[in-house]
């Protein structure tokens, strides 16, 4: 079976990591050391941002970003179609998540419909590494209404519009470096911003809110990234091609070569993609499940949907409402296998299997 995802590293990456890991252990500095600093510097180059803060998870990165932007007590607009962590981080930071309807990408109209008098920020989630085509209109809207843009860029390492990369599209961005991400440190997250004060507050929060005198002056926590984890991230950013470059090329091949009339492969040729997810969309839920069975019969295991359960269906959050775009997207999309080590033969087999699927006829 071709799995939906595999964590793989090249021989060169493994050798480089073992060398770096030995250096970390020899140094005796296991956290907040030179490898964390080097990862931050290299990711700043990747994203074109001035400041990067490495932390313990993508969820932590979001919470710290909300805190560093002083959004405690504010309404924050969050897409209904996103991971539980997006709303959880807002709640833990003392903000109130207000849902807006969203399929794959956000629209200005949906944001306008959800905005409250207490709204101070809008979260844009780059699902699967896709940046909304309405970015310019959303940015203008947020500027007009004095709203901060916060990027949930958990999936978007290396994603970019023709003009700007993910991580530079708002006041701050949060990336995840979890095990399944295009750039992984096993567990971890990265916060990007071009604002010095925001970056300083983020670094303050990640180290238990301690100031240089050792006083805990804000309600931070032990949100640091270990040096061994940072070293793994550096290895991937310093080998060619990077996982993000390989992922983009694989996703482009899916978009160019899948030509089934009833399957849409979202892909904007002028954009760059992280390659975190190979999303395809089908007419309805029944046909999605039929295609899933067709793929499995051919030895291919598709991934589950990016988000099978939108936030208004997550019991722990208590967020209710009617969000038809989010529900329809959750029920009708599928993710094809995608990871940097996917071979050409494997991808050819997947594409041929998709193209030969016979759409079931309704009786």
Steps between C-alpha positions, in 0.01 A plus 500: 500500500611855426446681833358852526820631658842386615768678697814449292849645506777461247830337581666842494238647733539215748876532501482877547250462784710243685798734481291791629342287775844396622607865508192590705569223752869593518409863569272415791262780392175323417268799464515865384842450348671556164291248307176672600652831393622355171158349424337836569745678272462253214122498522502879494677477164249240378202718590652839435423619852715696743430297814434131572438341840530121535257344748368163615204454262286664235217539749739672739617724216142615444431559869819699541420703188156589638655597834785695342250698291302583816177334384391388846134594545447565129287323241716317247344376174593136434389290199255225583708273279824464694672292762374500859831657602425829323204575726658331802802730481278808486303382803814423701632845416182653645343595165154403373498304172216607269450267205470604137396265221781367285564222251862459389585870523358811667290767330456866588120463498508221760729704724275803469192292586663371820665821627378626837551836668762337723695338216866596497659228286433257215671163477581378149569127487707385202340155477733250338731789410235687296497879539165663428467664156310778679804596707520855361132576557510348849809703585329821382190412700703439815692823455175694454350353818821510706523121530822304544565205268644193672613211282445142607774381269532154654491346151666778304880479527624636169153590369481837327298722272685656204586793726525379859578181692289355778624639828508858373130551430394645835611615842632154591488141376515163672657197329491142626800270472311190615600159365267518197598846382713585196766632735509293817682508831289211633309739723532875483387831357634826358362853538581758233453876512658816364431692821781515754271552800278202405805279460639611836173422675483158329845409630402626843192275507678185379742497796243502782452874470837571660677831456882529502492529881318166530167653600189341346332815379243352257303176503727297276596135522772247411443543128859457382619283209777251592835539326478144362171588333638822357792309352260274309331805349832653395600181318190519280543870422864456397459207257387532138228464403330598823188300598288800399649514150443130452145527635416785265622301201297194598187708549551668164524158334165401653342823376640466149431131446168430674240566233190318626200722415341457842810567711639846575863545606537848652824651373588856403797483259635837614508392865764293677384217726644324802373166374354415839178357357389390152136605522246392241130586502208286387132571428363346820574281800379174341727543202793588725456174688467311172831644380659418834398135457626503141841626613524248782418214262799612292738493798480871581400636841377859471534725800194603694366843427707796615227569756217247513323687781465880476519694824124530553493118531780481760333438839777643715479845341126561536494704178173455315343641187428433135808487276402329173825572315706335772265201521496446123878519472547258790267247336626519141880528500768235518878512540718291270830357627770765519841517666844603370614140448200400285655338192408580138368146453280529807361835387440371146300210644293733718425738212409218261270347761322833556460562127349156439241528776147453372268751660201308645168577337199589711205267445 
